Amino acid sequence: MGKYVLKRILLAFFTTVIILSLTFILVKLLPFDRPIGGDQQQIAYFDKQYNLGYVYRFKLVKDAPVVEEYNAKYGEYLYRSPVERGSCFYYYKVPVMEQYVSWVKNVVTKWDWGYSKSFQPNVAASVIIMNRIWYSMRLNIISVIFSVPLGLLLGIWAALKKNTLTDHTISTMVMIFISVPSFVLICFVLRIFAYDLGWLPSTWPADTATTWTKIKGYIIPVFCLSFSSVCYYCRYTRAELCEVMESDYLLLARTKGLTRRQAIVRHALKNAMVPIFPSILGEFIGILGGSMILENLYGIPGIGKLFILSLNYKDYDILFVDMAIFTTISLLAGVVVDLSYGFIDPRIRMGAKK
């Protein structure tokens, strides 16, 4: 088991490195746009890029023949600083693979992921991400806390009432609602409860809002994120529990004198949770990805909205760090899901020889 855990962790680490490396190279191949702001802000940004090893910097005399030589050798300059005392700084783009080597060195030795050029000029991308990630994490954790118990209870109820009106009603509603995306649902919820009735905020409350307003601000996004998850857990739990309840060992438990309730609580539910519990982690990742559009619609200052903003602003360093966060969380969740099987059911030994 220990060797299997180490193997899975190392495999996830190397997978993360490969994905981030390819992402960095592809992002750096995108067309470059100059940073916003005046000359001082732009010079500060390019100086940071020079210190990171992503651009060349040369002090040249304006309109001298040597400038044409540098343009022919390094390509068209990215930026030229204002002329002072007859000379100025020219900044040229470093080849992508050389940037990649510098990136690995910066991340490993200094944990430096680059700087924003448009969204928050000259602010470290990692700082911007850390200031926003907690909004997304809180929102998704609260959604999971509400959706998991409710979905499991509805699924258990439908399984215990199999082939009855209750079961048919729950199953039909689940099939209808599970196909409705969260970003579509939030449009209807906002129209009814925010604009028509005025019961809830129509956008994410500011940090200076009252505590009660902040609490109400969670209702709409949590409800919309939890809605499809509740349907998923309900359908999955019903299917697993119905299958377990028809198994031979449960029939044997009944013949030994256990009541239907005892057999379900002691045996059926426990065995049905083996495939259900790991799916909760996978669903959490699905919610985290699906909240991108929802955060943008409701104005939540999380990393989902930041991902879309970084695309609009062409702020590639922030875009890259944001993608790194989603990639790392997804791979770690996959490792935890695989390992959770062995902890839930001791009969499962991950990595054991046949």
N, C-alpha and C positions, 0 to 999 in steps of 0.2 A: 504494500500500500504506500509506503514511504517513497519508494522508487517511482511509483506511478505518479504521485503528487509532484515530485521534483521534475519528472519528465513533462507533465502537463504545464507546469509553471514556466519551464524553460522554453517549451514550444510556443506558449502564449507570448513570451518575451520576444523571441525571434520573429514571430509573426507580426508583433507590434512594430519592431524595428523595420521590417520589410515594407509594411504598409505606410509607415511614416516617411520612410526614405523615398518611396515612389511618389507619395503625396507632395513632399517638399520639392522634388525635381519637377513635377508637373506644374505646381504652383509657381515656381520660379521661371518656368517657360512661358507663362502668361504675359501678355503685353504690359509694359510698365507705364504707370501714370505717376506724374509728379505729385508730391505731397501738397496738401493745402497749406495756406498761410503765406506770410511774407518771406522775404529773403532770409531773415534770421531763423525762422522756424525751419525753412527748407535746408539751410546750411547745417543747422543742428541735427536734422534727420539724416542727411547724407554723411555727416561726420560719424554718427552712430553706426550707419551701415559700413563705413570705412573701417571703424574699429572692430566690427564683427567679421570683416573680411568679405563683404558682399559687393563692394564697389572699389574701383581704383580712384585715387585722388592725386592730381598733379597740379603744381603751380606753374602756369604758363603765361607768357606775355601775349596779350590779346592780338589776334590777327597775325601772329608770327607764323612763318612757314612750318615750324615744328608742330603747330596745332593740326595741320592737315595730315602730318605723318601719324599723330596719335589717333586721329579720326579713322584713318585707313587701317591702323593696327588693332584698335579696340572697338571700332564701330562708333556710331554717332554718340556724342556725350549725352548723359542723362540730365546734367544740370551744370550751369556755369554761374559761379558767384559773381556779384557785382565787382567791377574793376576798381582796384585800389592800388595807387602808386604804379600804374601801368601794367599790373598783372592781376590774375584772378585764378581761382581754383576750378579745374575741370574734373568732373566725376564721370567715370565710365563703368559699365556693368562688367563684373567678373564672370567668366564662364561658369555655367551651371554646376558642373562637377567640382570645380574649385570652391564654389559656394557651399556645396554639400559637405565637403571636407571641413570647411570652417564651421558649418552648422553643427556637425557632430562634436567638434572641439568645444564650441560655445556651450552646448547643452550639457556635455559631460563635465566640463571643468567649471563653468560659471552658471549653469542652469539659465542661460540667456536665450530666449526664444524669439527675439526680435522686438521691434517697436511699431506702434501704430503710426500711420502717416496721414490718415484722414479722419478717422473716427474720434480719437483723442490724440492729437499729434504729439509724438515724441514720448508717449507713455508706454511703458513696457507692456507687451501683449499678455504676459502671464499675470500681471497685476490687474488688467482689465477683466480677464477671465475669472480670476479669484473673487473679484468684487461682484460678479454676476452669477456665478455658478450656484450660490446658495439659494437664490430665488427659484431656480429650476429644481434643485434637489428637494427643497421643502415642499414645493408644489407636487412633485411626483411621489414623494414619500407619503404625504397626506392622502393622495389619491389611492395609493396601494392599501393604506390602512383602512380606508372606507370600502374599497371594491372587493378585497379578498374575503372578509367575513360575510358580506352580503351575497356575493356570488356563490360561496360555498354553501351557505344556508339555503339559498334558492335551489341549488343543484341537489342537495340532500333531500329537500322537500319534494322536488319533482321525482326523484328516484324512489322515495318511499311511497309516493302516490302514482306509481307507474300505470300508464294506460287508463288513467282517470281523467275527469274534466280538468282537475288542477294541473296535472302533468301536461295535458294538451295545451292548456292556456299558457303556461309558463314557456313551453317549448316554442309555441307559435310566436309569442312576444319576443323571445330571444332571437329567433331567426330573422325577425323584422328589424329589430333594433341593432343587431350586431353588424349590419351592413351600413349603418349610418356613421360616417367619419366624425371625429370630434370637432373638426373645424367647420363642418356643416351644422352640427347640432348647436354650436355656440351662437351662430347667427340667429337661430330661432329663439334661443334662451335670452339673448341680449334684447331682441325686439320685444319680447313679452314682458320679462321681469325688470329690465333696465329702462327701456324707453317708454313702453305703454303704461306699465304699473308703477315704475319708479321705485321699486322695493330694493333693488341692488345697484351698486355702482356700474356704470357703463364702461369703465376702464379701470385699470389697476390703480389703487389708491397711492398717493404720494407718501414718501417716508414721514412727512410731517402730519399726516392724517391721524385722526383719533384711533384708539385701539378697536373700537366697535366697527368703524369704517373699514379698517384693515381686515378684520375678521370676515365682514360681509364681502370683501373683495376676493376672498378665497372660494366663495360658494360657487360661482359660475364656472371658473376654470376647473376646480376639483370635480364638480358634477359632470362636466363634459369629458374630462379625461377618464373618470371612473365608469362612465356609462357603458362603453364597449367592453371594458375589462370585466364588469359584472356579468355581462352576457357571456363572455368567453369562459369565465370560471364556472358559471352555472351549467353551461352545455357540457363542458369537459367533466365536471364533477358528476353530473347525472349519468353520463356514458360510462365512466369508470366504476361508479358505485353499482349501477345496474349489472354490469359484467361480473363484478365480484359477488353480488348477491345471488347469482345463478351458478356459482362455482360449487364443486363437490365438497370442498373442505367446510364451506359454510353450512351445507346440508348436514354434514357430519356433526358440526357443532350443535345444530338444532336437535339431532337425534340423541345427543348426549344429555339433553335436558335444558339447554339454554333457551331462554325466551327469544322472540324475534328481536326485541330491543337489545338484549344482552349480546346477541350474535352480531348485530350491526355495529354496536359501539365498540366491542372488544376486538372484533376481527375485520368486519367489512370496511369500516371507516379507516382503520389503520393501514390496511393493504391498499385501499384506493388512494391514499395520500402519497404513496410512493411515486407515481408519475405526476401527481398534481402539484406537489410542493415545489419541485424544481422548475415547473413552468411559471411559477410566480416570479422568479428572478428574470426569466426570459421576457415575461410580460412587462416587467419594470423597464427593461431596455426599450421595449416597443413603445411604451408611454413616453419615455424620455425623447425618443426620436419624433413621435407624433406631436409633441408639444411645441415643436418649432413654429408651425403655422399658427397654432393657438396663442402662443406667446406674442406673436406679431399682431394678431387680431385684437387681443385684449390689452396690449401695451405692457406686458410683463417684462421687466428688464432682466431676463435670464439669458443663458447662453444660446437658447434656441432662437430668440429674436436677434441676438448678437450675430449669429451665423448668417442670417439673411441680410442684416445691415452691413456686415463685412463684404458680402457679395456686391451689394449696391454701391458701396464706397470703394470697391476694389482694394480693400485693405487686406492684403494677402497674408501678412504675418498673423493677424488676428484670426483670419479664416483657417490658417494652418493649425494654430493652437487649438481652436475650437474643434476641428476635425480630429486632432490628436486625443482630445478629451473623450469624444464619442467612441473612437476606436478602442481606447484603453478600457473604458467601462464595459464595452461589449465583450471584449476578449476575457476580461476578468470575470464577468458574469458567466461566460461559458465554462470557465474553469470551476467556478463555485457550483454551477449546476451539475457538472459531471461528478464532483466530489460529494455532493449532497446525497446522491443515491446511496452511497455506502454508509453514511451516517443515519439515514432514515431507516433503511432496511439492513440490519447486520448480516443478512445472508448474502448480500451483494458485496463482492470483493473486487474492487476496481484494480485491473492490472494483474490479476491472479493468473497463473498458468493453467492451461486446460488439463 
